[in-house]
Amino acid sequence: MQSYDDNNGLIWFDGAMLPWRESKVHVLTHGLHYASAVFEGERSYNGQIFKLEEHTERLIHSATTLGFELPFSASEINAASYKVLEANKIEDGYLRPVAWRGSEMMGVSAQKCAIHLAIAAWEWPSYFTPEARLKGIRLQWSKWKRPSPETIPAKTKAAG
């Protein structure tokens, strides 16, 4: 099995396209120690990212919920997402935008840490054959229910 840190592709990292293997985060980054990181999981089909605007808005909302502001606008993030797909020649794939506080400070409240944003993408074929997509698929409802928004920020996708 190939490790996700060993790929020939490119990752959009703080506004620049970097070789996949050179896209590194320090072990003492605040996002790792204090869960001050947010992420999305997005699919692309035929070169189009499914519900990109909604995913980007949720990423921004998640960051705001954790008390930090992303250093890029929604339109810049959306453009970067397509740039990553194009640079890696991906039609059907998975994109992982992730934002986190850097390693400038340690401690629970580290408001002066730099905010970083990276977007990786890799090929990920559809789970379903074209025939199954035309025919339809069966779903099952889970017995689990999402907690009330008054208990936790359930719409926030945060690491930790």
Backbone as a ProteinNet text record, in pm:
[ID]
protein_1_A
[PRIMARY]
MQSYDDNNGLIWFDGAMLPWRESKVHVLTHGLHYASAVFEGERSYNGQIFKLEEHTERLIHSATTLGFELPFSASEINAASYKVLEANKIEDGYLRPVAWRGSEMMGVSAQKCAIHLAIAAWEWPSYFTPEARLKGIRLQWSKWKRPSPETIPAKTKAAG
[TERTIARY]
83.1	0	88.5	59.9	138.5	91.7	186.2	156.3	109.7	19.7	-30.5	74.3	186.1	289.6	389.8	365.8	456.4	379.1	375.3	298.3	373.8	353.6	420.4	344.7	230.8	147.2	194	105.5	128.5	19.2	54.6	-40.1	-35.4	-153.2	-162.9	-143.5	-38.6	-0.4	26	-62.8	-49.7	-29.4	-101.1	-99.2	-0.9	78.4	177.1	158.3	188.5	185.2	320.5	318.1	441.1	439.8	558.4	563.6	506.3	432.2	361.5	452.8	571.1	661.9	724.5	717.9	774.6	670.6	547.7	439.9	437.1	505.8	522.3	470.9	431.7	387	472.9	516.1	602.5	526.6	597.9	538.1	483.2	531.3	482.4	381.4	317.9	215.6	97.2	41.7	-70	-189.5	-213.8	-326.6	-322.8	-204.3	-189.5	-210.9	-157.4	-162.4	-293.8	-358.8	-479.7	-601.7	-593.2	-705.9	-757.4	-668.3	-709	-687.8	-762.1	-756.1	-895.9	-924.2	-1053.4	-1027.6	-1125.8	-1104.1	-1235.8	-1226.3	-1340.6	-1299.2	-1396	-1374.2	-1463.8	-1405.4	-1481.6	-1453.7	-1554.3	-1538.5	-1545.8	-1467.8	-1479	-1521.3	-1609.9	-1658.4	-1647.1	-1578	-1558.5	-1501	-1409.9	-1343	-1422.7	-1542	-1625.4	-1632	-1612.5	-1614.2	-1757.8	-1806.7	-1944.9	-1966.3	-2061.1	-2100.7	-1981.2	-1891.4	-1769.6	-1799.9	-1891.5	-1919.9	-1968.9	-2055.9	-2106.8	-1995.7	-1906.9	-1794.7	-1703.4	-1675.2	-1586.3	-1649.1	-1777.7	-1845.6	-1841.5	-1858	-1851	-1709.4	-1607.6	-1468.9	-1446.6	-1493.3	-1478.8	-1556.7	-1678.4	-1759.9	-1691.5	-1634.5	-1565.7	-1448.3	-1370.9	-1258	-1307.8	-1413.2	-1470.1	-1516.2	-1576.5	-1622.1	-1505	-1388.8	-1270.1	-1191.9	-1240.9	-1180.1	-1066.8	-1060.2	-959.6	-1018.6	-951.2	-996.3	-899.2	-954.4	-868.6	-805.6	-679.8	-611.1	-646	-746.5	-788.6	-940.1	-989.8	-1134.4	-1194.5	-1326.2	-1395.6	-1363.1	-1362.7	-1334.1	-1189.9	-1096.4	-957	-943.4	-1015	-1010.4	-1071.6	-1183.8	-1248.2	-1156.7	-1093.3	-1001.6	-882.8	-830.8	-718	-757.3	-880.3	-927.4	-922.6	-968.6	-963.1	-819.5	-736.1	-595.3	-526.9	-559.9	-502.4	-546.7	-676.4	-725.3	-651.6	-641.1	-575.9	-428.5	-359	-215.2	-187.4	-280.4	-262.7	-335.9	-398.1	-470	-573.8	-655.3	-756	-894.2	-967.7	-1108.5	-1199.8	-1183.5	-1261.9	-1168.9	-1194.1	-1100.6	-1160.1	-1071.4	-1105.5	-1015.7	-1073.2	-996.6	-1006.3	-895.1	-892.9	-835.2	-921.1	-874	-858.9	-752.5	-730.8	-662.9	-711.1	-653.8	-619.1	-510.1	-465.2	-381.9	-373.6	-283.6	-142.2	-46.3	92.8	165.1	297.9	381.8	448.4	397.6	461.4	443.1	335.4	307.1	257.9	275.6	219.3	136.7	29.6	-62.1	-203.4	-300.2	-439	-480.7	-455.2	-491.1	-367	-360.3	-243.2	-289.3	-342.2	-402.4	-301.8	-173.9	-74.1	-12.3	-62.2	-12.2	-58.7	28.2	-9.8	-116.1	-205.9	-308.6	-264.6	-260.6	-218.2	-336.9	-327.1	-430.6	-363.2	-400.4	-348.7	-465.8	-449	-549.5	-476.6	-506.1	-450.2	-562.1	-526.1	-624.8	-557.9	-635.9	-584.8	-698.1	-660.3	-761.1	-840.4	-970.2	-1058.9	-1179.4	-1182	-1293	-1425.6	-1532.8	-1666.9	-1685.5	-1762.3	-1794.4	-1888.7	-1960.3	-2065.6	-2037.3	-2073.9	-2059.3	-2158.4	-2134.6	-2232.8	-2372.4	-2377.9	-2508.3	-2579.2	-2505.8	-2565.3	-2612.2	-2535	-2576.3	-2705.3	-2724.3	-2849	-2965.6	-2938.9	-3044	-3084.5	-2987.9	-3012.3	-2949.5	-2936.6	-2875	-2968.4	-2948.1	-3028.1	-2953.7	-3027.8	-2971.9	-3040.5	-2973.2	-3031.4	-3012.2	-3115.3	-3107.2	-3033.3	-2947.3	-2876.3	-2966.4	-2943.7	-3018	-2958.8	-2838.4	-2772	-2826.9	-2836.3	-2883.7	-2773.8	-2767.6	-2670.6	-2708.2	-2608.4	-2639.7	-2702.4	-2776.3	-2838.9	-2731	-2756.1	-2656.6	-2627.3	-2714.8	-2689.6	-2587.2	-2556.1	-2461.2	-2319.1	-2304.9	-2174.7	-2196.6	-2092.8	-2108.2	-2105	-2215.3	-2220.8	-2193.3	-2208.2	-2183.2	-2037.8	-1956.9	-1815.4	-1735.5	-1649	-1560.7	-1422.6	-1396	-1270.4	-1191.2	-1059.2	-971.5	-968.1	-941.1	-927.3	-1008.4
-117.4	0	125	217.4	339.7	440	505.2	606.2	735.3	807.6	932.6	1043.4	1028.8	1131.7	1103.2	997.8	958.4	954.2	1068.9	1081.3	1173.9	1156.8	1241.1	1369.2	1392.9	1507	1638.2	1737.1	1870.9	1903.4	1981.3	2027.9	2179.8	2240.3	2386.2	2414.3	2489.9	2510.3	2658.3	2725.2	2868.9	2951.5	2918.7	2998.6	2954.9	2852.6	2805.6	2656.2	2614.6	2471.6	2412.3	2315.3	2250.7	2103.3	2047.3	1902.7	1831	1727.2	1653.2	1619.7	1564.4	1518.6	1633.6	1755.6	1871.4	1946	1904.6	1970.6	1912.9	1979.2	1927.2	2026.7	1973.5	2051.5	2009.8	2108.2	2076.6	1999	1911.6	1826.9	1910.1	2030.9	2115.3	2220	2195.7	2289.6	2287.8	2404.7	2419.2	2334.3	2327.2	2249.8	2103.7	2047.9	1907.9	1889.7	1981.4	1965.6	2009.4	2107.9	2164.2	2153.2	2071.2	2048.1	2177.4	2272.4	2397.6	2384.3	2291.6	2266	2230.6	2270.4	2239.3	2180.3	2105.6	2038	2017	1979.4	1937.2	1812.8	1740.7	1627	1646.6	1659.7	1694.4	1593.3	1566.1	1475.2	1553.1	1507.1	1562.2	1449.7	1484.8	1391.7	1461.4	1398.2	1456.8	1598.2	1619.9	1748.4	1856.4	1824.5	1921	1881.2	1978.6	1951	1963.8	1857.2	1850.6	1946.3	2038.3	2134.7	2209.6	2254.6	2322.3	2444.4	2529.9	2652.7	2620.9	2520.4	2483.1	2429	2348.5	2296	2409.2	2503.2	2613.6	2700.6	2728	2807.3	2735.4	2603	2529	2532.2	2524.5	2534.7	2668.4	2776	2909.9	2918.6	2865.8	2865.7	2785.7	2671.6	2588.6	2663.7	2733.7	2812.6	2922.6	2991.2	3097.2	3040.7	2924.2	2859.7	2833.9	2798.7	2774	2901.5	3015.5	3143.3	3189.1	3140.6	3195.4	3223.1	3313.3	3355.2	3302.2	3241.2	3189.5	3305.1	3291.3	3399.3	3408	3334.2	3335.9	3346.8	3414.9	3430	3301.1	3292.1	3175.4	3158.9	3267.8	3256.1	3212.7	3256.7	3212.5	3063.3	3018.1	2876.5	2791.5	2836.3	2762	2753.4	2865.5	2865.7	2773.2	2774.8	2687.9	2540.7	2508.9	2370	2319.7	2402.4	2361.9	2359.7	2450.4	2451.5	2320.2	2269.2	2142.4	2027.4	2025	1919.9	1924.3	2044.3	2059.4	2022.6	2067.8	2039.7	1890.4	1818.5	1674.4	1590.9	1659.7	1592.4	1493	1540.2	1455.5	1492.4	1392.5	1408.8	1361.5	1234.9	1177.4	1163	1241.4	1240.4	1286.5	1302.3	1345.8	1463.8	1568.8	1685.9	1699.4	1739.2	1758.3	1896.3	1999	2127.1	2115.4	2169.1	2166.8	2297.7	2356.1	2480.3	2458.4	2520.9	2497.5	2614.2	2623.9	2720.8	2663.6	2751.5	2711	2686.4	2687.2	2648.3	2767.1	2888.1	3006	3014.7	2956.2	2961.3	2825	2798.3	2678	2725.8	2659.7	2696.7	2695.1	2686.6	2673.5	2789.1	2911.2	3027.5	3076	3051.4	3088.1	3175.6	3291	3379.3	3436.1	3432.2	3490.1	3388.1	3267.2	3166.7	3200.9	3177.2	3193.6	3089.9	3127.3	3034.5	2983.2	2853.8	2790.6	2723.1	2710.8	2641.6	2560.1	2434.3	2347	2273.3	2240.3	2161.5	2052.1	1928.7	1813.1	1746.6	1678	1603.1	1478	1371.7	1247.9	1177.3	1087.6	1013.1	924	921.1	838.3	807.5	691.3	659.9	650.9	659	649.3	513.7	512.6	387.3	300.8	363.7	293.7	292.8	184.8	174.4	269.7	305.6	389.7	327.5	195.9	128	145.4	129.7	144	287.1	384.2	524	552.2	490.9	509.8	436.7	318.2	237.3	292.3	346.9	393.3	298.5	345.5	264.3	259.4	161	147.7	214.5	281.7	346.4	292.6	308.2	267.5	381.8	412.8	517.2	463.6	546.6	509.1	530.3	452.2	472.7	588	632.5	740.3	874.5	967.8	1102.3	1202.2	1307.4	1413.8	1487.7	1524.6	1600.7	1736.1	1788.7	1919.6	2026.1	2129.7	2236.6	2313.6	2302.7	2369.8	2294.9	2169.9	2091.6	2099.5	2093.3	2104.6	2169.7	2228.4	2282.8	2169.4	2098.8	1977	2000.9	2124.1	2151.6	2190.1	2192.9	2226.8	2099.4	2102.9	1988.9	2025.6	1984.3	2018.4	1891.7	1905.6	1793.2	1776	1656.1	1633.4	1521.5
0	0	0	-89	-97.9	6.6	71.3	171.9	105.1	170.9	113.8	111.3	181.2	171.5	59.6	-16.8	-125	-256.9	-323.8	-447.6	-542.6	-670	-769.3	-801	-738.8	-772.9	-713.3	-724.6	-671.2	-570.3	-469.3	-367.7	-365.3	-363.2	-347.5	-199	-164.5	-24.6	-2.9	70.4	99.1	-27.5	-132.3	-254.4	-360.4	-333.2	-431.5	-455.7	-577.8	-608.8	-569.6	-479.4	-433.4	-471.9	-497.3	-518.2	-395.4	-419.6	-314.9	-197.4	-225.8	-119.9	-41.3	-93.1	-23.2	59.3	55.8	130.4	271.3	362	498.4	602.1	716.8	831.5	950.2	1031.1	1144.5	1252.6	1322.2	1425.3	1542.1	1562.8	1671.2	1624.1	1513.5	1468.6	1565.8	1591.2	1684.4	1641.8	1510.8	1459.7	1500.6	1516.4	1556.4	1706.6	1786.8	1932.2	1994.9	1933.9	1994.4	1903.8	1801.3	1710.1	1648.8	1624.6	1560	1409.3	1352.1	1208.3	1159.5	1036.3	974	836.6	785.4	658.1	586.6	461	380.7	303.7	254.2	165.3	45	-71.9	-192.7	-303	-382.8	-495.7	-625.7	-722.9	-858.6	-951.5	-1043.1	-1144.7	-1279.2	-1373.6	-1506.7	-1498.2	-1403.9	-1390.6	-1320.1	-1270.7	-1198.9	-1051.5	-963.5	-820.1	-769.1	-708.7	-661.7	-544.3	-560.8	-457	-398.6	-485.1	-439.8	-354	-399.2	-324.5	-183.3	-171.4	-39.2	50.2	-7.1	71.5	118.2	28.8	65	172.6	160.7	263.8	398.5	398.4	524.3	580.8	495.4	541.7	611.7	549.4	607.8	738.9	741	863.3	974.4	939.1	1038.1	1099.2	1016.2	1066.8	1160.2	1120.4	1203.9	1338	1336	1459.7	1553.9	1497.9	1580.6	1610.9	1562.9	1599	1510.2	1387.2	1296.7	1159.8	1089	956.6	852.1	748.7	642.4	565.7	524.3	453.5	305.1	260.8	120.5	115.5	12.4	-5.3	-60.8	-55.1	-110.5	-258.3	-333.7	-477.5	-502.4	-418.9	-433.2	-400.2	-298.6	-261.5	-372.1	-426.9	-536.1	-657.9	-693.1	-807.9	-781.7	-659.4	-624.5	-633.8	-598.1	-605.9	-749.5	-842.8	-983.7	-1035.5	-983.5	-1024.3	-984.7	-866.4	-820	-910	-944.5	-1035	-1167.9	-1225.2	-1355.9	-1349.3	-1245	-1232.7	-1221.7	-1160	-1141.3	-1245.7	-1343.4	-1453.2	-1399.6	-1305.5	-1241.7	-1293.3	-1335.4	-1374.7	-1261.2	-1222.6	-1113.3	-994	-891	-779.7	-648.9	-553.9	-419.3	-386.6	-331.7	-289.7	-138.9	-75.8	68	99.2	110.2	162	314.1	367.6	512.1	552.4	662.5	714.8	861.5	907	1044	1094	1227.9	1291.4	1287	1263	1248	1379.1	1372.9	1487	1555.8	1534.6	1593.6	1745.1	1796.5	1940.4	1987	2114.3	2175.3	2293.6	2320.2	2427.8	2374	2464.5	2421.9	2331.9	2374.6	2293	2220.1	2094.2	2013.6	1897.7	1931.5	1831.8	1732.1	1764.3	1673.7	1579.1	1579.9	1485.9	1344.6	1249.2	1108.3	1074.3	985	938	801.5	786.5	661.8	594.3	462.7	385.9	276.7	267.8	162.2	98.3	-29.5	-101	-177.9	-142.4	-212.7	-291.8	-397.7	-477.2	-532.3	-539.3	-597.2	-669.5	-757.8	-833	-739.1	-761.4	-680.9	-767.8	-827.7	-918.5	-843.6	-917.9	-860.6	-793.2	-686.8	-618.9	-702.2	-794	-866.5	-1016	-1081	-1226.2	-1292.5	-1418.4	-1488.5	-1489.3	-1500.6	-1500.3	-1366.1	-1257.6	-1124.2	-1100.9	-1151.1	-1134.3	-1208.8	-1325.2	-1400.4	-1334.8	-1284.6	-1222.7	-1085.8	-1013.2	-877.2	-777.1	-655.1	-550.1	-429.2	-344.9	-222.9	-108	-22.8	95.6	219.8	331.5	458.5	557.1	633.1	734.7	856.6	912.4	1034.2	1155.6	1258.8	1383	1464.1	1426.1	1498.1	1453.8	1546.6	1515.8	1549	1469	1492.7	1621.8	1703.6	1824.9	1789.6	1881.5	1863.5	1844.8	1761.6	1743.4	1872	1971.8	2099.7	2185.3	2149.5	2228.5	2174.3	2043.5	1977.7	1841.4	1782.3	1646.1	1543.1	1529.8	1448.2	1300.4	1252.1	1110.5	1083.9	1188.3	1174.8	1151.1	1048.6	1023.3	1076.4	1199.4	1264.9	1293.7	1289.8	1322.3	1473.2	1516.6	1659	1700.7
[MASK]
++++++++++++++++++++++++++++++++++++++++++++++++++++++++++++++++++++++++++++++++++++++++++++++++++++++++++++++++++++++++++++++++++++++++++++++++++++++++++++++++

